[in-house]
Amino acid sequence: MPKKYYCDFCHCSFPDNPTNRQKHIEGAAHQANRKFHYDWFKEPEEFIREQQSKPPCRRYLNHGFCEYRLDCRYSHIAYDMAGHPIYPAELIEWLQQRQVADASSSPSAVSMQQQQQQQQPAKRYRLPSGWKLHALPPSLKPPPRQGYDWSDVATW
């Protein structure tokens, strides 16, 4: 059976050989997914500067919509009479998603999640009738109330 290649950008797999891999890597969908992945890690100011440096998208300016959204090779940022940028909905949505992702990965958000978990009462589990705790295999036994001793984990 031939090996399968899994593309992390596209979340797809295909038979792995040089021809298939090259066709996939040169494909438009892979290029767009790869760009989207790396754009996610850029600073928002840098991403907006890149969008502003592109020439304006005629389709977006005329119709108010472009099927390519942020993948368009042209800019969807319009300017008002005073010269202030008017950001498109898809760019604002992308920036909001970034803010949510950044907030959820910050240490303060993690500590808030831990506090919420501590405030919730612990769930009590009951064994089905007829089961005895001492008869369970070690992998199914509940953890001890005082927790595990992790002080010498590196020694095993």
Phi and psi in radians as a Rosetta constraint file:
Dihedral C 1 N 2 CA 2 C 2 CIRCULARHARMONIC -1.249 0.35
Dihedral N 2 CA 2 C 2 N 3 CIRCULARHARMONIC 2.679 0.35
Dihedral C 2 N 3 CA 3 C 3 CIRCULARHARMONIC -1.211 0.35
Dihedral N 3 CA 3 C 3 N 4 CIRCULARHARMONIC 2.650 0.35
Dihedral C 3 N 4 CA 4 C 4 CIRCULARHARMONIC -1.885 0.35
Dihedral N 4 CA 4 C 4 N 5 CIRCULARHARMONIC 2.458 0.35
Dihedral C 4 N 5 CA 5 C 5 CIRCULARHARMONIC -1.799 0.35
Dihedral N 5 CA 5 C 5 N 6 CIRCULARHARMONIC 2.263 0.35
Dihedral C 5 N 6 CA 6 C 6 CIRCULARHARMONIC -1.901 0.35
Dihedral N 6 CA 6 C 6 N 7 CIRCULARHARMONIC 2.174 0.35
Dihedral C 6 N 7 CA 7 C 7 CIRCULARHARMONIC -1.642 0.35
Dihedral N 7 CA 7 C 7 N 8 CIRCULARHARMONIC 2.065 0.35
Dihedral C 7 N 8 CA 8 C 8 CIRCULARHARMONIC -1.223 0.35
Dihedral N 8 CA 8 C 8 N 9 CIRCULARHARMONIC -0.464 0.35
Dihedral C 8 N 9 CA 9 C 9 CIRCULARHARMONIC -1.302 0.35
Dihedral N 9 CA 9 C 9 N 10 CIRCULARHARMONIC -0.724 0.35
Dihedral C 9 N 10 CA 10 C 10 CIRCULARHARMONIC -1.706 0.35
Dihedral N 10 CA 10 C 10 N 11 CIRCULARHARMONIC -0.220 0.35
Dihedral C 10 N 11 CA 11 C 11 CIRCULARHARMONIC 0.976 0.35
Dihedral N 11 CA 11 C 11 N 12 CIRCULARHARMONIC 0.845 0.35
Dihedral C 11 N 12 CA 12 C 12 CIRCULARHARMONIC -2.448 0.35
Dihedral N 12 CA 12 C 12 N 13 CIRCULARHARMONIC 2.838 0.35
Dihedral C 12 N 13 CA 13 C 13 CIRCULARHARMONIC -2.307 0.35
Dihedral N 13 CA 13 C 13 N 14 CIRCULARHARMONIC 2.703 0.35
Dihedral C 13 N 14 CA 14 C 14 CIRCULARHARMONIC -2.723 0.35
Dihedral N 14 CA 14 C 14 N 15 CIRCULARHARMONIC 2.838 0.35
Dihedral C 14 N 15 CA 15 C 15 CIRCULARHARMONIC -1.015 0.35
Dihedral N 15 CA 15 C 15 N 16 CIRCULARHARMONIC 2.310 0.35
Dihedral C 15 N 16 CA 16 C 16 CIRCULARHARMONIC -1.541 0.35
Dihedral N 16 CA 16 C 16 N 17 CIRCULARHARMONIC 1.942 0.35
Dihedral C 16 N 17 CA 17 C 17 CIRCULARHARMONIC -2.656 0.35
Dihedral N 17 CA 17 C 17 N 18 CIRCULARHARMONIC 2.826 0.35
Dihedral C 17 N 18 CA 18 C 18 CIRCULARHARMONIC -1.002 0.35
Dihedral N 18 CA 18 C 18 N 19 CIRCULARHARMONIC -0.654 0.35
Dihedral C 18 N 19 CA 19 C 19 CIRCULARHARMONIC -1.176 0.35
Dihedral N 19 CA 19 C 19 N 20 CIRCULARHARMONIC -0.869 0.35
Dihedral C 19 N 20 CA 20 C 20 CIRCULARHARMONIC -1.087 0.35
Dihedral N 20 CA 20 C 20 N 21 CIRCULARHARMONIC -0.730 0.35
Dihedral C 20 N 21 CA 21 C 21 CIRCULARHARMONIC -1.141 0.35
Dihedral N 21 CA 21 C 21 N 22 CIRCULARHARMONIC -0.746 0.35
Dihedral C 21 N 22 CA 22 C 22 CIRCULARHARMONIC -1.146 0.35
Dihedral N 22 CA 22 C 22 N 23 CIRCULARHARMONIC -0.734 0.35
Dihedral C 22 N 23 CA 23 C 23 CIRCULARHARMONIC -1.072 0.35
Dihedral N 23 CA 23 C 23 N 24 CIRCULARHARMONIC -0.725 0.35
Dihedral C 23 N 24 CA 24 C 24 CIRCULARHARMONIC -1.150 0.35
Dihedral N 24 CA 24 C 24 N 25 CIRCULARHARMONIC -0.817 0.35
Dihedral C 24 N 25 CA 25 C 25 CIRCULARHARMONIC -1.121 0.35
Dihedral N 25 CA 25 C 25 N 26 CIRCULARHARMONIC -0.564 0.35
Dihedral C 25 N 26 CA 26 C 26 CIRCULARHARMONIC -1.483 0.35
Dihedral N 26 CA 26 C 26 N 27 CIRCULARHARMONIC -0.110 0.35
Dihedral C 26 N 27 CA 27 C 27 CIRCULARHARMONIC -1.210 0.35
Dihedral N 27 CA 27 C 27 N 28 CIRCULARHARMONIC 2.658 0.35
Dihedral C 27 N 28 CA 28 C 28 CIRCULARHARMONIC -1.144 0.35
Dihedral N 28 CA 28 C 28 N 29 CIRCULARHARMONIC -0.697 0.35
Dihedral C 28 N 29 CA 29 C 29 CIRCULARHARMONIC -1.123 0.35
Dihedral N 29 CA 29 C 29 N 30 CIRCULARHARMONIC -0.754 0.35
Dihedral C 29 N 30 CA 30 C 30 CIRCULARHARMONIC -1.132 0.35
Dihedral N 30 CA 30 C 30 N 31 CIRCULARHARMONIC -0.760 0.35
Dihedral C 30 N 31 CA 31 C 31 CIRCULARHARMONIC -1.040 0.35
Dihedral N 31 CA 31 C 31 N 32 CIRCULARHARMONIC -0.758 0.35
Dihedral C 31 N 32 CA 32 C 32 CIRCULARHARMONIC -1.170 0.35
Dihedral N 32 CA 32 C 32 N 33 CIRCULARHARMONIC -0.744 0.35
Dihedral C 32 N 33 CA 33 C 33 CIRCULARHARMONIC -1.133 0.35
Dihedral N 33 CA 33 C 33 N 34 CIRCULARHARMONIC -0.673 0.35
Dihedral C 33 N 34 CA 34 C 34 CIRCULARHARMONIC -1.154 0.35
Dihedral N 34 CA 34 C 34 N 35 CIRCULARHARMONIC -0.764 0.35
Dihedral C 34 N 35 CA 35 C 35 CIRCULARHARMONIC -1.097 0.35
Dihedral N 35 CA 35 C 35 N 36 CIRCULARHARMONIC -0.767 0.35
Dihedral C 35 N 36 CA 36 C 36 CIRCULARHARMONIC -1.059 0.35
Dihedral N 36 CA 36 C 36 N 37 CIRCULARHARMONIC -0.713 0.35
Dihedral C 36 N 37 CA 37 C 37 CIRCULARHARMONIC -1.066 0.35
Dihedral N 37 CA 37 C 37 N 38 CIRCULARHARMONIC -0.856 0.35
Dihedral C 37 N 38 CA 38 C 38 CIRCULARHARMONIC -1.302 0.35
Dihedral N 38 CA 38 C 38 N 39 CIRCULARHARMONIC -0.506 0.35
Dihedral C 38 N 39 CA 39 C 39 CIRCULARHARMONIC -1.127 0.35
Dihedral N 39 CA 39 C 39 N 40 CIRCULARHARMONIC -0.526 0.35
Dihedral C 39 N 40 CA 40 C 40 CIRCULARHARMONIC -1.076 0.35
Dihedral N 40 CA 40 C 40 N 41 CIRCULARHARMONIC -0.501 0.35
Dihedral C 40 N 41 CA 41 C 41 CIRCULARHARMONIC -1.637 0.35
Dihedral N 41 CA 41 C 41 N 42 CIRCULARHARMONIC 0.003 0.35
Dihedral C 41 N 42 CA 42 C 42 CIRCULARHARMONIC -1.377 0.35
Dihedral N 42 CA 42 C 42 N 43 CIRCULARHARMONIC 2.730 0.35
Dihedral C 42 N 43 CA 43 C 43 CIRCULARHARMONIC -1.198 0.35
Dihedral N 43 CA 43 C 43 N 44 CIRCULARHARMONIC 2.473 0.35
Dihedral C 43 N 44 CA 44 C 44 CIRCULARHARMONIC -0.991 0.35
Dihedral N 44 CA 44 C 44 N 45 CIRCULARHARMONIC -0.654 0.35
Dihedral C 44 N 45 CA 45 C 45 CIRCULARHARMONIC -1.106 0.35
Dihedral N 45 CA 45 C 45 N 46 CIRCULARHARMONIC -0.714 0.35
Dihedral C 45 N 46 CA 46 C 46 CIRCULARHARMONIC -1.146 0.35
Dihedral N 46 CA 46 C 46 N 47 CIRCULARHARMONIC -0.719 0.35
Dihedral C 46 N 47 CA 47 C 47 CIRCULARHARMONIC -1.108 0.35
Dihedral N 47 CA 47 C 47 N 48 CIRCULARHARMONIC -0.727 0.35
Dihedral C 47 N 48 CA 48 C 48 CIRCULARHARMONIC -1.155 0.35
Dihedral N 48 CA 48 C 48 N 49 CIRCULARHARMONIC -0.711 0.35
Dihedral C 48 N 49 CA 49 C 49 CIRCULARHARMONIC -1.038 0.35
Dihedral N 49 CA 49 C 49 N 50 CIRCULARHARMONIC -0.725 0.35
Dihedral C 49 N 50 CA 50 C 50 CIRCULARHARMONIC -1.110 0.35
Dihedral N 50 CA 50 C 50 N 51 CIRCULARHARMONIC -0.717 0.35
Dihedral C 50 N 51 CA 51 C 51 CIRCULARHARMONIC -1.135 0.35
Dihedral N 51 CA 51 C 51 N 52 CIRCULARHARMONIC -0.671 0.35
Dihedral C 51 N 52 CA 52 C 52 CIRCULARHARMONIC -1.245 0.35
Dihedral N 52 CA 52 C 52 N 53 CIRCULARHARMONIC -0.482 0.35
Dihedral C 52 N 53 CA 53 C 53 CIRCULARHARMONIC -1.346 0.35
Dihedral N 53 CA 53 C 53 N 54 CIRCULARHARMONIC -0.230 0.35
Dihedral C 53 N 54 CA 54 C 54 CIRCULARHARMONIC -1.335 0.35
Dihedral N 54 CA 54 C 54 N 55 CIRCULARHARMONIC 2.697 0.35
Dihedral C 54 N 55 CA 55 C 55 CIRCULARHARMONIC -1.194 0.35
Dihedral N 55 CA 55 C 55 N 56 CIRCULARHARMONIC 2.707 0.35
Dihedral C 55 N 56 CA 56 C 56 CIRCULARHARMONIC -1.185 0.35
Dihedral N 56 CA 56 C 56 N 57 CIRCULARHARMONIC 2.579 0.35
Dihedral C 56 N 57 CA 57 C 57 CIRCULARHARMONIC -1.510 0.35
Dihedral N 57 CA 57 C 57 N 58 CIRCULARHARMONIC 2.036 0.35
Dihedral C 57 N 58 CA 58 C 58 CIRCULARHARMONIC -1.132 0.35
Dihedral N 58 CA 58 C 58 N 59 CIRCULARHARMONIC -0.733 0.35
Dihedral C 58 N 59 CA 59 C 59 CIRCULARHARMONIC -1.069 0.35
Dihedral N 59 CA 59 C 59 N 60 CIRCULARHARMONIC -0.734 0.35
Dihedral C 59 N 60 CA 60 C 60 CIRCULARHARMONIC -1.205 0.35
Dihedral N 60 CA 60 C 60 N 61 CIRCULARHARMONIC -0.706 0.35
Dihedral C 60 N 61 CA 61 C 61 CIRCULARHARMONIC -1.198 0.35
Dihedral N 61 CA 61 C 61 N 62 CIRCULARHARMONIC -0.630 0.35
Dihedral C 61 N 62 CA 62 C 62 CIRCULARHARMONIC -1.401 0.35
Dihedral N 62 CA 62 C 62 N 63 CIRCULARHARMONIC -0.735 0.35
Dihedral C 62 N 63 CA 63 C 63 CIRCULARHARMONIC -1.884 0.35
Dihedral N 63 CA 63 C 63 N 64 CIRCULARHARMONIC -0.221 0.35
Dihedral C 63 N 64 CA 64 C 64 CIRCULARHARMONIC 1.353 0.35
Dihedral N 64 CA 64 C 64 N 65 CIRCULARHARMONIC 0.170 0.35
Dihedral C 64 N 65 CA 65 C 65 CIRCULARHARMONIC -2.642 0.35
Dihedral N 65 CA 65 C 65 N 66 CIRCULARHARMONIC 2.494 0.35
Dihedral C 65 N 66 CA 66 C 66 CIRCULARHARMONIC -2.409 0.35
Dihedral N 66 CA 66 C 66 N 67 CIRCULARHARMONIC 2.253 0.35
Dihedral C 66 N 67 CA 67 C 67 CIRCULARHARMONIC -1.138 0.35
Dihedral N 67 CA 67 C 67 N 68 CIRCULARHARMONIC -0.318 0.35
Dihedral C 67 N 68 CA 68 C 68 CIRCULARHARMONIC -1.496 0.35
Dihedral N 68 CA 68 C 68 N 69 CIRCULARHARMONIC -0.252 0.35
Dihedral C 68 N 69 CA 69 C 69 CIRCULARHARMONIC 0.889 0.35
Dihedral N 69 CA 69 C 69 N 70 CIRCULARHARMONIC -2.209 0.35
Dihedral C 69 N 70 CA 70 C 70 CIRCULARHARMONIC -1.301 0.35
Dihedral N 70 CA 70 C 70 N 71 CIRCULARHARMONIC -0.249 0.35
Dihedral C 70 N 71 CA 71 C 71 CIRCULARHARMONIC -1.411 0.35
Dihedral N 71 CA 71 C 71 N 72 CIRCULARHARMONIC -0.102 0.35
Dihedral C 71 N 72 CA 72 C 72 CIRCULARHARMONIC -1.106 0.35
Dihedral N 72 CA 72 C 72 N 73 CIRCULARHARMONIC 2.495 0.35
Dihedral C 72 N 73 CA 73 C 73 CIRCULARHARMONIC -1.385 0.35
Dihedral N 73 CA 73 C 73 N 74 CIRCULARHARMONIC -0.053 0.35
Dihedral C 73 N 74 CA 74 C 74 CIRCULARHARMONIC -1.985 0.35
Dihedral N 74 CA 74 C 74 N 75 CIRCULARHARMONIC 2.848 0.35
Dihedral C 74 N 75 CA 75 C 75 CIRCULARHARMONIC -1.496 0.35
Dihedral N 75 CA 75 C 75 N 76 CIRCULARHARMONIC 2.441 0.35
Dihedral C 75 N 76 CA 76 C 76 CIRCULARHARMONIC -1.815 0.35
Dihedral N 76 CA 76 C 76 N 77 CIRCULARHARMONIC 0.139 0.35
Dihedral C 76 N 77 CA 77 C 77 CIRCULARHARMONIC -1.460 0.35
Dihedral N 77 CA 77 C 77 N 78 CIRCULARHARMONIC 2.117 0.35
Dihedral C 77 N 78 CA 78 C 78 CIRCULARHARMONIC -1.759 0.35
Dihedral N 78 CA 78 C 78 N 79 CIRCULARHARMONIC 2.929 0.35
Dihedral C 78 N 79 CA 79 C 79 CIRCULARHARMONIC -2.234 0.35
Dihedral N 79 CA 79 C 79 N 80 CIRCULARHARMONIC 2.434 0.35
Dihedral C 79 N 80 CA 80 C 80 CIRCULARHARMONIC -1.430 0.35
Dihedral N 80 CA 80 C 80 N 81 CIRCULARHARMONIC -3.088 0.35
Dihedral C 80 N 81 CA 81 C 81 CIRCULARHARMONIC -1.090 0.35
Dihedral N 81 CA 81 C 81 N 82 CIRCULARHARMONIC -0.511 0.35
Dihedral C 81 N 82 CA 82 C 82 CIRCULARHARMONIC -1.456 0.35
Dihedral N 82 CA 82 C 82 N 83 CIRCULARHARMONIC -0.114 0.35
Dihedral C 82 N 83 CA 83 C 83 CIRCULARHARMONIC 1.596 0.35
Dihedral N 83 CA 83 C 83 N 84 CIRCULARHARMONIC 0.157 0.35
Dihedral C 83 N 84 CA 84 C 84 CIRCULARHARMONIC -1.444 0.35
Dihedral N 84 CA 84 C 84 N 85 CIRCULARHARMONIC 2.444 0.35
Dihedral C 84 N 85 CA 85 C 85 CIRCULARHARMONIC -1.255 0.35
Dihedral N 85 CA 85 C 85 N 86 CIRCULARHARMONIC 2.492 0.35
Dihedral C 85 N 86 CA 86 C 86 CIRCULARHARMONIC -1.975 0.35
Dihedral N 86 CA 86 C 86 N 87 CIRCULARHARMONIC 1.916 0.35
Dihedral C 86 N 87 CA 87 C 87 CIRCULARHARMONIC -1.424 0.35
Dihedral N 87 CA 87 C 87 N 88 CIRCULARHARMONIC 2.442 0.35
Dihedral C 87 N 88 CA 88 C 88 CIRCULARHARMONIC -1.250 0.35
Dihedral N 88 CA 88 C 88 N 89 CIRCULARHARMONIC 2.828 0.35
Dihedral C 88 N 89 CA 89 C 89 CIRCULARHARMONIC -1.056 0.35
Dihedral N 89 CA 89 C 89 N 90 CIRCULARHARMONIC -0.682 0.35
Dihedral C 89 N 90 CA 90 C 90 CIRCULARHARMONIC -1.173 0.35
Dihedral N 90 CA 90 C 90 N 91 CIRCULARHARMONIC -0.538 0.35
Dihedral C 90 N 91 CA 91 C 91 CIRCULARHARMONIC -1.278 0.35
Dihedral N 91 CA 91 C 91 N 92 CIRCULARHARMONIC -0.714 0.35
Dihedral C 91 N 92 CA 92 C 92 CIRCULARHARMONIC -1.109 0.35
Dihedral N 92 CA 92 C 92 N 93 CIRCULARHARMONIC -0.723 0.35
Dihedral C 92 N 93 CA 93 C 93 CIRCULARHARMONIC -1.073 0.35
Dihedral N 93 CA 93 C 93 N 94 CIRCULARHARMONIC -0.746 0.35
Dihedral C 93 N 94 CA 94 C 94 CIRCULARHARMONIC -1.097 0.35
Dihedral N 94 CA 94 C 94 N 95 CIRCULARHARMONIC -0.752 0.35
Dihedral C 94 N 95 CA 95 C 95 CIRCULARHARMONIC -1.130 0.35
Dihedral N 95 CA 95 C 95 N 96 CIRCULARHARMONIC -0.676 0.35
Dihedral C 95 N 96 CA 96 C 96 CIRCULARHARMONIC -1.148 0.35
Dihedral N 96 CA 96 C 96 N 97 CIRCULARHARMONIC -0.720 0.35
Dihedral C 96 N 97 CA 97 C 97 CIRCULARHARMONIC -1.077 0.35
Dihedral N 97 CA 97 C 97 N 98 CIRCULARHARMONIC -0.697 0.35
Dihedral C 97 N 98 CA 98 C 98 CIRCULARHARMONIC -1.103 0.35
Dihedral N 98 CA 98 C 98 N 99 CIRCULARHARMONIC -0.752 0.35
Dihedral C 98 N 99 CA 99 C 99 CIRCULARHARMONIC -1.086 0.35
Dihedral N 99 CA 99 C 99 N 100 CIRCULARHARMONIC -0.728 0.35
Dihedral C 99 N 100 CA 100 C 100 CIRCULARHARMONIC -1.123 0.35
Dihedral N 100 CA 100 C 100 N 101 CIRCULARHARMONIC -0.768 0.35
Dihedral C 100 N 101 CA 101 C 101 CIRCULARHARMONIC -1.136 0.35
Dihedral N 101 CA 101 C 101 N 102 CIRCULARHARMONIC -0.720 0.35
Dihedral C 101 N 102 CA 102 C 102 CIRCULARHARMONIC -1.166 0.35
Dihedral N 102 CA 102 C 102 N 103 CIRCULARHARMONIC -0.681 0.35
Dihedral C 102 N 103 CA 103 C 103 CIRCULARHARMONIC -1.197 0.35
Dihedral N 103 CA 103 C 103 N 104 CIRCULARHARMONIC -0.651 0.35
Dihedral C 103 N 104 CA 104 C 104 CIRCULARHARMONIC -1.304 0.35
Dihedral N 104 CA 104 C 104 N 105 CIRCULARHARMONIC -0.363 0.35
Dihedral C 104 N 105 CA 105 C 105 CIRCULARHARMONIC -1.691 0.35
Dihedral N 105 CA 105 C 105 N 106 CIRCULARHARMONIC -0.060 0.35
Dihedral C 105 N 106 CA 106 C 106 CIRCULARHARMONIC -1.319 0.35
Dihedral N 106 CA 106 C 106 N 107 CIRCULARHARMONIC 2.681 0.35
Dihedral C 106 N 107 CA 107 C 107 CIRCULARHARMONIC -1.052 0.35
Dihedral N 107 CA 107 C 107 N 108 CIRCULARHARMONIC -0.608 0.35
Dihedral C 107 N 108 CA 108 C 108 CIRCULARHARMONIC -1.170 0.35
Dihedral N 108 CA 108 C 108 N 109 CIRCULARHARMONIC -0.640 0.35
Dihedral C 108 N 109 CA 109 C 109 CIRCULARHARMONIC -1.179 0.35
Dihedral N 109 CA 109 C 109 N 110 CIRCULARHARMONIC -0.663 0.35
Dihedral C 109 N 110 CA 110 C 110 CIRCULARHARMONIC -1.137 0.35
Dihedral N 110 CA 110 C 110 N 111 CIRCULARHARMONIC -0.739 0.35
Dihedral C 110 N 111 CA 111 C 111 CIRCULARHARMONIC -1.170 0.35
Dihedral N 111 CA 111 C 111 N 112 CIRCULARHARMONIC -0.585 0.35
Dihedral C 111 N 112 CA 112 C 112 CIRCULARHARMONIC -1.148 0.35
Dihedral N 112 CA 112 C 112 N 113 CIRCULARHARMONIC -0.712 0.35
Dihedral C 112 N 113 CA 113 C 113 CIRCULARHARMONIC -1.108 0.35
Dihedral N 113 CA 113 C 113 N 114 CIRCULARHARMONIC -0.701 0.35
Dihedral C 113 N 114 CA 114 C 114 CIRCULARHARMONIC -1.137 0.35
Dihedral N 114 CA 114 C 114 N 115 CIRCULARHARMONIC -0.677 0.35
Dihedral C 114 N 115 CA 115 C 115 CIRCULARHARMONIC -1.140 0.35
Dihedral N 115 CA 115 C 115 N 116 CIRCULARHARMONIC -0.696 0.35
Dihedral C 115 N 116 CA 116 C 116 CIRCULARHARMONIC -1.134 0.35
Dihedral N 116 CA 116 C 116 N 117 CIRCULARHARMONIC -0.670 0.35
Dihedral C 116 N 117 CA 117 C 117 CIRCULARHARMONIC -1.170 0.35
Dihedral N 117 CA 117 C 117 N 118 CIRCULARHARMONIC -0.633 0.35
Dihedral C 117 N 118 CA 118 C 118 CIRCULARHARMONIC -1.230 0.35
Dihedral N 118 CA 118 C 118 N 119 CIRCULARHARMONIC -0.551 0.35
Dihedral C 118 N 119 CA 119 C 119 CIRCULARHARMONIC -1.280 0.35
Dihedral N 119 CA 119 C 119 N 120 CIRCULARHARMONIC -0.499 0.35
Dihedral C 119 N 120 CA 120 C 120 CIRCULARHARMONIC -1.263 0.35
Dihedral N 120 CA 120 C 120 N 121 CIRCULARHARMONIC 2.430 0.35
Dihedral C 120 N 121 CA 121 C 121 CIRCULARHARMONIC -1.182 0.35
Dihedral N 121 CA 121 C 121 N 122 CIRCULARHARMONIC 2.547 0.35
Dihedral C 121 N 122 CA 122 C 122 CIRCULARHARMONIC -1.211 0.35
Dihedral N 122 CA 122 C 122 N 123 CIRCULARHARMONIC 2.424 0.35
Dihedral C 122 N 123 CA 123 C 123 CIRCULARHARMONIC -1.378 0.35
Dihedral N 123 CA 123 C 123 N 124 CIRCULARHARMONIC 2.449 0.35
Dihedral C 123 N 124 CA 124 C 124 CIRCULARHARMONIC -1.781 0.35
Dihedral N 124 CA 124 C 124 N 125 CIRCULARHARMONIC 2.178 0.35
Dihedral C 124 N 125 CA 125 C 125 CIRCULARHARMONIC -1.785 0.35
Dihedral N 125 CA 125 C 125 N 126 CIRCULARHARMONIC 2.521 0.35
Dihedral C 125 N 126 CA 126 C 126 CIRCULARHARMONIC -2.101 0.35
Dihedral N 126 CA 126 C 126 N 127 CIRCULARHARMONIC 2.433 0.35
Dihedral C 126 N 127 CA 127 C 127 CIRCULARHARMONIC -1.281 0.35
Dihedral N 127 CA 127 C 127 N 128 CIRCULARHARMONIC 2.584 0.35
Dihedral C 127 N 128 CA 128 C 128 CIRCULARHARMONIC -1.030 0.35
Dihedral N 128 CA 128 C 128 N 129 CIRCULARHARMONIC 2.703 0.35
Dihedral C 128 N 129 CA 129 C 129 CIRCULARHARMONIC -1.103 0.35
Dihedral N 129 CA 129 C 129 N 130 CIRCULARHARMONIC 2.423 0.35
Dihedral C 129 N 130 CA 130 C 130 CIRCULARHARMONIC 1.629 0.35
Dihedral N 130 CA 130 C 130 N 131 CIRCULARHARMONIC -0.229 0.35
Dihedral C 130 N 131 CA 131 C 131 CIRCULARHARMONIC -1.555 0.35
Dihedral N 131 CA 131 C 131 N 132 CIRCULARHARMONIC 2.469 0.35
Dihedral C 131 N 132 CA 132 C 132 CIRCULARHARMONIC -2.012 0.35
Dihedral N 132 CA 132 C 132 N 133 CIRCULARHARMONIC 2.415 0.35
Dihedral C 132 N 133 CA 133 C 133 CIRCULARHARMONIC -1.051 0.35
Dihedral N 133 CA 133 C 133 N 134 CIRCULARHARMONIC -0.733 0.35
Dihedral C 133 N 134 CA 134 C 134 CIRCULARHARMONIC -1.214 0.35
Dihedral N 134 CA 134 C 134 N 135 CIRCULARHARMONIC -0.304 0.35
Dihedral C 134 N 135 CA 135 C 135 CIRCULARHARMONIC -1.564 0.35
Dihedral N 135 CA 135 C 135 N 136 CIRCULARHARMONIC -0.145 0.35
Dihedral C 135 N 136 CA 136 C 136 CIRCULARHARMONIC -1.289 0.35
Dihedral N 136 CA 136 C 136 N 137 CIRCULARHARMONIC 2.591 0.35
Dihedral C 136 N 137 CA 137 C 137 CIRCULARHARMONIC -1.190 0.35
Dihedral N 137 CA 137 C 137 N 138 CIRCULARHARMONIC 2.760 0.35
Dihedral C 137 N 138 CA 138 C 138 CIRCULARHARMONIC -0.994 0.35
Dihedral N 138 CA 138 C 138 N 139 CIRCULARHARMONIC -0.563 0.35
Dihedral C 138 N 139 CA 139 C 139 CIRCULARHARMONIC -1.223 0.35
Dihedral N 139 CA 139 C 139 N 140 CIRCULARHARMONIC -0.346 0.35
Dihedral C 139 N 140 CA 140 C 140 CIRCULARHARMONIC -1.788 0.35
Dihedral N 140 CA 140 C 140 N 141 CIRCULARHARMONIC -0.116 0.35
Dihedral C 140 N 141 CA 141 C 141 CIRCULARHARMONIC -1.291 0.35
Dihedral N 141 CA 141 C 141 N 142 CIRCULARHARMONIC 2.480 0.35
Dihedral C 141 N 142 CA 142 C 142 CIRCULARHARMONIC -1.203 0.35
Dihedral N 142 CA 142 C 142 N 143 CIRCULARHARMONIC 2.731 0.35
Dihedral C 142 N 143 CA 143 C 143 CIRCULARHARMONIC -1.176 0.35
Dihedral N 143 CA 143 C 143 N 144 CIRCULARHARMONIC 2.694 0.35
Dihedral C 143 N 144 CA 144 C 144 CIRCULARHARMONIC -1.142 0.35
Dihedral N 144 CA 144 C 144 N 145 CIRCULARHARMONIC 2.661 0.35
Dihedral C 144 N 145 CA 145 C 145 CIRCULARHARMONIC -1.047 0.35
Dihedral N 145 CA 145 C 145 N 146 CIRCULARHARMONIC -0.669 0.35
Dihedral C 145 N 146 CA 146 C 146 CIRCULARHARMONIC -1.406 0.35
Dihedral N 146 CA 146 C 146 N 147 CIRCULARHARMONIC -0.075 0.35
Dihedral C 146 N 147 CA 147 C 147 CIRCULARHARMONIC 1.549 0.35
Dihedral N 147 CA 147 C 147 N 148 CIRCULARHARMONIC 3.092 0.35
Dihedral C 147 N 148 CA 148 C 148 CIRCULARHARMONIC -1.594 0.35
Dihedral N 148 CA 148 C 148 N 149 CIRCULARHARMONIC 2.699 0.35
Dihedral C 148 N 149 CA 149 C 149 CIRCULARHARMONIC -1.592 0.35
Dihedral N 149 CA 149 C 149 N 150 CIRCULARHARMONIC 1.890 0.35
Dihedral C 149 N 150 CA 150 C 150 CIRCULARHARMONIC -1.741 0.35
Dihedral N 150 CA 150 C 150 N 151 CIRCULARHARMONIC 0.199 0.35
Dihedral C 150 N 151 CA 151 C 151 CIRCULARHARMONIC -1.192 0.35
Dihedral N 151 CA 151 C 151 N 152 CIRCULARHARMONIC -0.541 0.35
Dihedral C 151 N 152 CA 152 C 152 CIRCULARHARMONIC -2.057 0.35
Dihedral N 152 CA 152 C 152 N 153 CIRCULARHARMONIC 0.621 0.35
Dihedral C 152 N 153 CA 153 C 153 CIRCULARHARMONIC -1.134 0.35
Dihedral N 153 CA 153 C 153 N 154 CIRCULARHARMONIC -0.648 0.35
Dihedral C 153 N 154 CA 154 C 154 CIRCULARHARMONIC -1.226 0.35
Dihedral N 154 CA 154 C 154 N 155 CIRCULARHARMONIC -0.213 0.35
Dihedral C 154 N 155 CA 155 C 155 CIRCULARHARMONIC -1.485 0.35
Dihedral N 155 CA 155 C 155 N 156 CIRCULARHARMONIC -0.246 0.35
